[in-house]
Amino acid sequence: MLAKRNPIIHAVLFVGLYAFGVAIEYAQEYSNKLLHKRIHGRFDIEDVYANVRGLVLFSAISLVYAAGAFVYKQLNNKVAG
């Protein structure tokens, strides 16, 4: 879907989104320390786990979609051929 069924692009996106989510958590904690008041959330490992669960769920849905599209294409090629 998002990576046009290329597993390398999908893996790069997965890692990039994971790193972005972790960076946001660290940035929240850093901004609270930098400004000496809490205007953002705090670093929360549960948020990181939730982000990973979302990425894994998206990857699973993407894999099922790609497999379905592959099977559909193969069946259409046999019928047309």
C-alpha positions, -999 to 999 in steps of 0.1 A, spaced: 0 0 0 22 28 12 55 13 1 40 -1 -32 47 -36 -19 84 -31 -17 96 -47 16 128 -26 17 109 7 15 84 -6 40 112 -15 64 128 19 60 95 36 66 89 14 97 123 22 112 119 59 103 85 62 119 97 43 150 127 66 154 104 97 149 80 85 176 109 79 201 124 113 192 91 130 199 90 114 233 125 125 241 117 160 227 88 163 251 109 155 281 137 178 269 114 207 264 100 203 299 135 205 313 146 233 291 117 256 299 115 245 335 78 239 333 56 212 320 39 224 288 42 191 270 38 155 280 66 135 295 87 106 281 64 77 284 76 42 274 39 31 270 36 56 242 66 41 224 51 6 228 17 19 215 35 34 185 53 1 178 20 -18 181 4 5 155 34 1 132 32 -37 135 -6 -37 129 -1 -15 98 26 -38 86 4 -69 91 -25 -52 72 -1 -41 45 12 -77 42 -23 -92 39 -32 -66 13 0 -73 -7 -6 -110 -6 -42 -106 -17 -32 -83 -45 -6 -108 -56 -31 -137 -56 -57 -116 -74 -31 -107 -101 -21 -143 -105 -57 -155 -109 -64 -128 -134 -33 -138 -154 -44 -174 -155 -79 -165 -166 -67 -140 -193 -39 -163 -205 
